[in-house]
């Protein structure tokens, strides 16, 4: 597989895992703007992960 999709899968997966860990282990409630930003970034990372998996599967 000589495309960019595995790299995007790796980056999106790591970003999703890091954000999930950060949200789950928060010791205090973040401000509303920060929480919205974290959830928006998590949503984008998960969409990127799913999209890259689909695109990589479509190339095979």
Residue frames as qw, qx, qy, qz and C-alpha x, y, z in Angstrom:
[[0.000, 0.892, 0.453, 0.000, 0.00, 0.00, 0.00],
 [0.490, -0.014, 0.054, 0.870, 1.83, 3.05, -1.24],
 [0.056, -0.731, -0.377, -0.566, -0.64, 5.80, -0.45],
 [0.011, 0.409, -0.376, 0.832, -1.16, 8.43, 2.19],
 [0.681, -0.449, -0.281, -0.506, -4.15, 6.72, 3.84],
 [0.785, -0.255, -0.488, 0.283, -2.17, 4.61, 6.35],
 [0.340, 0.115, -0.306, 0.882, -0.42, 7.75, 7.59],
 [0.349, -0.369, -0.076, -0.858, -3.73, 9.56, 7.96],
 [0.785, -0.369, -0.459, -0.192, -5.20, 6.53, 9.76],
 [0.660, -0.118, -0.470, 0.574, -2.29, 6.56, 12.20],
 [0.105, 0.183, -0.186, 0.960, -2.46, 10.29, 12.86],
 [0.522, -0.379, -0.226, -0.730, -6.26, 10.29, 13.23],
 [0.799, -0.310, -0.515, -0.003, -6.20, 7.25, 15.50],
 [0.535, -0.062, -0.439, 0.720, -3.51, 8.69, 17.74],
 [0.096, -0.257, 0.053, -0.960, -5.27, 12.05, 17.90],
 [0.659, -0.395, -0.367, -0.524, -8.58, 10.39, 18.76],
 [0.766, -0.260, -0.527, 0.262, -6.99, 8.26, 21.46],
 [0.354, 0.057, -0.333, 0.872, -5.18, 11.25, 22.95],
 [0.296, -0.316, -0.060, -0.899, -8.33, 13.39, 23.00],
 [0.752, -0.377, -0.454, -0.294, -10.42, 10.58, 24.50],
 [0.674, -0.170, -0.500, 0.517, -7.78, 10.05, 27.19],
 [0.150, 0.167, -0.189, 0.956, -7.61, 13.79, 27.87],
 [0.492, -0.372, -0.208, -0.759, -11.39, 14.10, 28.15],
 [0.801, -0.318, -0.494, -0.114, -11.76, 10.97, 30.28],
 [0.691, -0.221, -0.422, 0.544, -9.01, 11.81, 32.76],
 [0.042, 0.609, -0.033, 0.792, -9.77, 15.50, 33.25],
 [0.364, -0.254, -0.704, 0.555, -9.66, 16.35, 36.94],
 [0.102, 0.486, 0.350, -0.794, -11.72, 19.50, 36.61],
 [0.475, 0.688, 0.549, 0.008, -14.46, 20.67, 34.30],
 [0.388, 0.008, 0.276, 0.879, -13.05, 22.74, 31.43],
 [0.243, 0.427, 0.103, -0.865, -14.59, 25.96, 30.30],
 [0.692, 0.486, 0.457, -0.274, -17.42, 25.57, 27.83],
 [0.470, 0.791, -0.287, -0.265, -15.39, 26.91, 24.89],
 [0.049, -0.537, 0.841, 0.052, -12.56, 24.47, 25.58],
 [0.553, 0.084, 0.803, -0.207, -14.97, 21.56, 25.92],
 [0.666, 0.652, 0.193, -0.306, -16.66, 22.44, 22.63],
 [0.303, 0.759, -0.543, -0.190, -13.26, 22.68, 20.95],
 [0.275, -0.344, 0.896, -0.052, -12.18, 19.29, 22.34],
 [0.632, 0.302, 0.677, -0.224, -15.36, 17.57, 21.19],
 [0.578, 0.759, -0.046, -0.297, -15.17, 19.22, 17.76],
 [0.131, 0.669, -0.720, -0.129, -11.55, 18.10, 17.34],
 [0.444, -0.109, 0.879, -0.137, -12.49, 14.59, 18.47],
 [0.685, 0.524, 0.410, -0.296, -15.33, 14.48, 15.95],
 [0.458, 0.790, -0.330, -0.240, -13.02, 15.64, 13.16],
 [0.093, -0.521, 0.848, 0.026, -10.37, 13.09, 14.11],
 [0.562, 0.105, 0.798, -0.193, -12.92, 10.26, 14.17],
 [0.657, 0.675, 0.158, -0.295, -14.36, 11.34, 10.81],
 [0.270, 0.756, -0.570, -0.175, -10.82, 11.42, 9.40],
 [0.324, -0.307, 0.892, -0.067, -10.12, 7.95, 10.79],
 [0.654, 0.350, 0.632, -0.222, -13.28, 6.43, 9.35],
 [0.547, 0.785, -0.055, -0.287, -12.81, 8.21, 6.03],
 [0.114, 0.683, -0.706, -0.151, -9.23, 7.08, 5.64],
 [0.473, -0.087, 0.871, -0.096, -10.18, 3.49, 6.46],
 [0.666, 0.561, 0.423, -0.250, -12.90, 3.60, 3.80],
 [0.423, 0.823, -0.294, -0.238, -10.58, 5.16, 1.22],
 [0.130, -0.529, 0.836, 0.070, -7.82, 2.64, 1.94],
 [0.572, 0.132, 0.797, -0.141, -10.30, -0.22, 1.61],
 [0.619, 0.699, 0.199, -0.298, -11.62, 1.21, -1.67],
 [0.213, 0.768, -0.549, -0.254, -8.10, 1.21, -3.17],
 [0.395, -0.296, 0.869, 0.026, -7.57, -2.50, -2.61]]
